Amino acid sequence: MSPRGGISSGGIFALDDTGVGPARFVVQYDRGNNGRRELNLVIEIVFSAPSTYVRGGITARLSRYQIDLPGYGAVRPGQVIRIEMPNCRQRVCSRAFNLGGRIDVDRNFGGGLVEIPIVVDAAVISVK
């Protein structure tokens, strides 16, 4: 799954792309009640290593993250990703981005829905 939603599948069966898409994240900064003075924000995010999903005879793993933020492409768990939000004048400034990746699924028996949470940490680095 690419950050733009492109799907490629291999193996015994093809994926149905109904309801499938990249993970969508929105980083927001609420400046509170300090007027409309211009702020230049720097926020760093880090994706944790995804856990392996094991349930009902299915094992699934996420890998090969790809992000659609400028200056990045392939990202690794633990890699620091810097998001800049210049000229913030409204109360809540935000930046949206997509995260794609590879999911490998092994089925021993049964079946079911695969849901793997993607943990992300964010820290405000600079507010000028």
PyMOL commands that set and color helices and strands:
alter all, ss='L'
color gray80, all
select strands_A, chain A and resi 23-30+39-47+53-55+58-67+74-75+80-88+92-107+120-127
alter strands_A, ss='S'
color yellow, strands_A
deselect
rebuild
show_as cartoon
